[in-house]
Structures are given as C-alpha cells and as structure tokens.
Amino acid sequence: MKVNRFQVNVILGIANGIISALQTLWFIPYIKSFLGNEAYGYVSVINGLVNTLMIISVSVGVMSTRFIVVNLEQGNKKRLVIITVLNFFHYSLLVY
C-alpha cells in the first residue's frame, strides 16, 4: 500500500494544531477558576507557561509525525504502534 506522505502530514499536522489549541482553551480557564478572580494577574504567567508547553508539544508532534509516516510507509507496524502510544502518552501528560 502506497501512502501519500503529504496527505498524512497535513492530517496529522491539523490534528496536532487542534490538540494544542484545545490545551490552551482548557488550561487558562482551569487556572483562573483554581486561583480565583483575585489572582487573575497570574494568567499572563500561565499563558507564558502554556506557550512554552505548546512549543514542546508542537516539536514532539512534528517529530512523531515524521516517525509515524516513515514507519507507516516501511510497513513496520510494531514500531508504529509504539510511537503512536508514546505520542498519546505525551499529550496525556500535557493535558493533565
């Protein structure tokens, strides 16, 4: 089975962007509700933290997308599953 790398990269890139945006949209209101309205000044600090985590998230997403596409094309399903699970674990750590 021939895999079109461009299409897979676009789909996984869009998924990565959606997950990163959802992290940001979830994290700021969570921190605001946790700290309260009195500590709203910390939101800018948290926003910096979120931006840093987003850079890490995008970097890991790009790296894992490359490995997923290469292993998908090579037919190495065992390694593909390992990389996908590790990528899911990475996003789970950032969400919680």
N, C-alpha and C positions, 0 to 999 in steps of 0.2 A: 504494500500500500504506500503510495507516494503522498507525502504530506507537504502542503504548501506552507513554507516557513513564515511567509509574510502574514498570511491569514491567522495562523496560530499566534504569532507575536502580537498582532493587533488585538485579537480577542483576549489574550492574557494580559496585555497592557491595559486594556479597558477595565478588566476585572480588578487589576491592581489599583487603578485610579479610583474605582468605586469603593473598594475596601478602605483605601486611605482616607477618602472623603467621609465615609461613614465613621471612621475612627475619630476624626476631628469633630464631626457633628455630634457625636455621642460624648466625647471626653469633656468638652468645655461646659455644657450644662450639668454634667455629673459633678464636676469640681465646684461649680457655682452653688449647686444645691447642697453639696457636702460642706463647703466652707461658709455658706450663707451670704446674704447681700452685704453684710458689713465688710467682708474680706474680698469684695469684688476687684480690688486692685491686684490681687494675685492672678487674675485671669490673664493678664498680659505675660506674666511669668510662665503660667501654664501653657499659654499659646506658644511661647518660645520652646517649651519642652515638647509640645505636640509637633511643632515644625521640625525639631531635631529628630524625633521619632519617625516623622514622615520621610525624612531623608534616608534614614536607616531602612525603613520599610520599602521605599522605592528601590534602594540599592539591592536589598535581598530579593525583591520581586524581579528585578531585571536579571540578576544572576541566576535565580532559579528558573526563570522563563527560558533563558539560554540553555541550561542543562536539560530542562524538560523537552524542549524542541529537538535538541541533538539526540537524546536518548529515545525519543519517540520515532525519529527518523531511522535510527540504528536498530530499532526493534528490541531494545534492552528494557523489557517490562519490569524486571525486578528492581533495577536501579531507578527507573521512572517512578515506581510506587514509593520508594524510599525518599526521593527528592520531594515528591508531592506531599507526603506525610510531614516531612520536616518543614516544608513551606507552610503548611496548615498550622503546625505547632508554633512556628514563628509568629503568625498572625494571631493565634490564640493568646500568646503571651502579651502581645501589644494591646489586645483588646481588654484583657483582664488586668 
